[in-house]
């Protein structure tokens, strides 16, 4: 089990650093340079904050995380593998850190 968590963390980091693509209709994801600028500016909450919010609704392992422009501003689009084996896509407001969609 310990090895699986290490794998999940490593996979999460790789996916977080992967080139951005459209997350879903209405979302244009930021590239690495844009993500870094937004995070360093302090305009958005850190990924771990968004992940805590998502895990409060769907406990499980992070599979993919993207910072995207949504209809109402920046959002984290998180893909989580729930403990029951189901995959959930959650959207977290990147400025407020609150859950705004998914499940």
Backbone bond lengths (Angstrom), bond angles and torsions (degrees), N, CA, C in turn:
res aa  C-N    CA-C-N  psi(-1)  N-CA   C-N-CA  omega(-1)  CA-C   N-CA-C  phi
1 X - - - 1.449 - - 1.516 111.00 -
2 X 1.328 116.29 -38.91 1.453 120.40 -179.19 1.530 110.88 -60.88
3 X 1.326 116.55 -39.68 1.460 121.65 178.01 1.514 112.16 -64.44
4 X 1.346 117.11 -36.04 1.462 120.76 179.16 1.519 110.91 -64.45
5 X 1.325 117.77 -41.50 1.461 120.27 179.24 1.522 110.76 -63.61
6 X 1.337 116.47 -40.58 1.467 120.12 178.22 1.522 109.11 -62.89
7 X 1.345 117.34 -42.50 1.455 121.69 177.59 1.525 110.53 -61.32
8 X 1.330 116.86 -44.93 1.466 120.99 -178.37 1.524 110.71 -62.72
9 X 1.312 117.37 -41.02 1.464 120.84 179.33 1.522 110.09 -66.47
10 X 1.332 116.86 -45.69 1.461 120.77 179.59 1.524 110.51 -61.90
11 X 1.323 116.70 -45.08 1.465 120.60 179.18 1.523 110.75 -62.12
12 X 1.319 116.94 -38.67 1.463 121.04 179.35 1.516 111.39 -62.65
13 X 1.317 116.31 -43.79 1.460 120.70 179.83 1.520 110.29 -63.91
14 X 1.325 116.75 -44.62 1.461 120.44 179.61 1.522 110.50 -61.40
15 X 1.326 116.54 -45.02 1.452 119.47 -179.82 1.521 111.99 -66.89
16 X 1.313 117.30 -34.81 1.463 121.52 179.32 1.523 109.81 -65.61
17 X 1.330 116.80 -35.40 1.460 120.93 -178.73 1.519 112.98 -87.61
18 X 1.322 118.01 -8.00 1.465 121.58 -178.38 1.520 110.30 -66.51
19 X 1.325 116.41 155.76 1.471 119.01 178.97 1.521 111.17 -56.70
20 X 1.300 115.78 143.15 1.471 121.45 -177.77 1.521 110.76 -77.23
21 X 1.299 115.68 146.77 1.457 123.62 174.54 1.519 106.70 -137.29
22 X 1.303 116.27 171.92 1.463 119.37 177.09 1.526 108.62 -63.09
23 X 1.301 116.87 127.79 1.461 121.98 -178.17 1.520 111.00 -75.55
24 X 1.274 116.08 -47.78 1.451 123.55 -179.89 1.511 105.95 -170.51
25 X 1.315 118.74 169.20 1.461 119.12 -178.85 1.531 111.94 -52.49
26 X 1.317 116.06 133.82 1.453 120.55 179.43 1.517 114.36 90.74
27 X 1.350 117.54 -3.44 1.453 121.20 -179.75 1.521 110.13 -123.03
28 X 1.323 116.36 124.72 1.463 122.39 173.04 1.517 106.12 -112.26
29 X 1.324 116.98 113.58 1.463 120.74 -173.92 1.522 111.90 -80.47
30 X 1.315 114.84 147.94 1.453 121.97 -179.26 1.522 110.22 -80.45
31 X 1.323 115.77 150.79 1.455 119.01 174.28 1.531 108.64 -84.02
32 X 1.315 116.74 177.26 1.468 121.00 -174.14 1.525 112.20 -58.92
33 X 1.303 117.63 -42.47 1.469 121.36 -179.30 1.531 110.99 -64.85
34 X 1.323 116.74 -42.48 1.463 120.83 178.66 1.529 111.14 -66.03
35 X 1.348 116.61 -42.61 1.473 120.32 178.07 1.513 110.88 -58.91
36 X 1.321 115.48 -48.56 1.465 120.15 -178.28 1.530 110.42 -58.93
37 X 1.328 117.06 -43.88 1.467 120.83 -179.64 1.525 111.40 -61.78
38 X 1.325 117.24 -43.75 1.470 120.73 179.73 1.524 111.42 -64.61
39 X 1.317 116.77 -43.35 1.463 120.51 -178.45 1.522 110.64 -67.96
40 X 1.333 117.14 -44.92 1.463 120.82 -178.89 1.527 112.14 -67.07
41 X 1.332 117.21 -27.10 1.463 120.53 179.80 1.525 112.00 -71.83
42 X 1.337 115.88 -20.19 1.460 119.84 -177.28 1.517 112.99 83.57
43 X 1.327 117.23 5.88 1.472 120.48 -179.32 1.524 112.18 -73.80
44 X 1.322 117.05 -22.15 1.467 120.44 -178.44 1.521 110.04 -122.90
45 X 1.329 115.40 156.01 1.465 119.98 175.74 1.520 108.24 -73.91
46 X 1.299 116.06 158.39 1.463 120.68 178.90 1.527 109.81 -71.68
47 X 1.308 115.57 157.74 1.453 121.54 -179.42 1.530 111.54 -57.65
48 X 1.324 117.85 -39.82 1.470 119.34 -178.40 1.530 111.49 -62.37
49 X 1.321 117.65 -31.76 1.466 121.18 176.65 1.528 110.11 -67.72
50 X 1.321 116.47 -45.16 1.465 120.85 178.19 1.527 110.66 -63.36
51 X 1.321 115.91 -39.76 1.458 120.34 -179.63 1.528 111.31 -66.12
52 X 1.324 117.71 -38.98 1.473 120.93 176.68 1.527 110.34 -59.29
53 X 1.328 116.46 -42.56 1.468 120.84 179.21 1.527 109.84 -63.46
54 X 1.318 116.99 -44.75 1.466 120.72 -179.62 1.523 110.78 -63.81
55 X 1.324 117.14 -43.50 1.467 120.86 -178.66 1.522 112.32 -68.88
56 X 1.327 117.82 -21.39 1.458 119.14 175.96 1.532 110.29 -68.10
57 X 1.322 116.36 -24.82 1.473 121.31 178.76 1.521 111.98 -98.74
58 X 1.343 116.52 -37.58 1.466 121.58 -178.19 1.523 108.39 -135.36
59 X 1.332 118.09 91.93 1.459 120.02 177.67 1.530 110.09 -63.75
60 X 1.311 116.49 135.31 1.455 119.91 178.76 1.511 111.39 164.20
61 X 1.324 115.26 -166.38 1.465 122.41 -176.56 1.526 110.44 -99.59
62 X 1.314 116.05 135.96 1.451 121.56 175.70 1.524 108.84 -70.12
63 X 1.322 115.47 127.91 1.458 121.10 178.36 1.518 109.82 -101.83
64 X 1.330 116.79 -40.55 1.458 120.90 -177.82 1.520 109.50 -153.40
65 X 1.329 114.95 143.73 1.464 120.74 177.16 1.518 108.78 -136.65
66 X 1.320 115.49 133.40 1.456 120.82 178.23 1.515 109.14 -136.55
67 X 1.312 116.25 144.29 1.458 122.12 173.59 1.519 105.71 -103.62
68 X 1.338 116.12 120.89 1.464 120.89 -172.05 1.521 111.04 -133.10
69 X 1.317 114.25 161.80 1.461 120.42 172.24 1.526 107.11 -90.99
70 X 1.312 115.60 118.69 1.457 120.78 177.79 1.512 109.86 -101.98
71 X 1.309 116.23 -173.95 1.463 120.93 180.00 1.522 112.24 -63.84
72 X 1.335 116.98 -30.86 1.462 120.92 -176.09 1.523 112.77 -113.59
73 X 1.325 118.02 22.57 1.457 120.79 179.93 1.522 111.62 121.04
74 X 1.310 115.50 -163.58 1.459 121.03 -177.28 1.520 111.74 -76.38
75 X 1.331 115.18 138.37 1.457 121.94 178.67 1.521 109.19 -138.15
76 X 1.327 114.98 151.45 1.456 121.11 167.48 1.519 106.19 -92.86
77 X 1.312 116.88 129.66 1.454 121.90 172.86 1.524 105.60 -105.65
78 X 1.322 115.47 112.13 1.460 121.61 -173.89 1.521 110.36 -112.65
79 X 1.314 115.46 132.65 1.451 121.34 174.04 1.517 106.98 -107.33
80 X 1.330 116.55 122.23 1.458 122.35 -174.47 1.526 109.38 -122.40
81 X 1.323 115.72 133.41 1.457 121.17 172.00 1.524 106.42 -90.96
82 X 1.335 115.37 107.11 1.463 120.84 -176.55 1.519 110.56 -69.13
83 X 1.300 116.10 159.99 1.467 121.45 -179.64 1.523 112.78 -61.29
84 X 1.338 116.63 -24.19 1.468 119.77 178.79 1.528 111.97 -85.47
85 X 1.350 117.40 2.92 1.454 121.68 177.43 1.512 114.92 93.38
86 X 1.318 117.17 -5.63 1.463 120.52 179.67 1.529 109.33 -84.87
87 X 1.327 115.69 150.89 1.459 121.80 178.28 1.526 108.03 -99.88
88 X 1.327 116.02 131.97 1.467 121.15 179.01 1.520 108.83 -122.65
89 X 1.319 116.73 140.26 1.461 121.97 173.98 1.523 106.73 -111.63
90 X 1.325 114.95 119.39 1.459 121.42 -177.14 1.517 109.75 -117.65
91 X 1.316 115.70 146.90 1.455 121.14 177.80 1.525 107.87 -117.69
92 X 1.344 114.83 126.73 1.459 121.27 -178.66 1.515 108.66 -120.34
93 X 1.334 116.76 129.23 1.463 121.47 176.42 1.519 108.13 -59.10
94 X 1.316 117.81 120.58 1.467 121.68 -174.05 1.522 112.93 -75.57
95 X 1.320 117.56 -15.62 1.465 120.21 178.40 1.526 111.02 -91.08
96 X 1.327 116.36 -45.11 1.469 121.08 -177.41 1.519 113.93 -91.15
97 X 1.334 117.00 -23.63 1.463 120.51 -177.40 1.516 113.16 79.28
98 X 1.322 117.89 15.86 1.462 120.75 -178.27 1.532 110.52 -101.53
99 X 1.325 115.37 150.02 1.450 122.01 178.22 1.522 109.01 -70.33
100 X 1.331 116.68 127.75 1.471 119.13 -179.03 1.516 112.69 -121.10
101 X 1.316 118.97 -6.82 1.449 119.57 178.86 1.503 112.56 -173.12
102 X 1.292 114.47 163.13 1.453 120.51 176.11 1.496 112.86 115.60
103 X 1.309 113.82 -168.31 1.458 126.74 -177.83 1.472 109.64 88.55
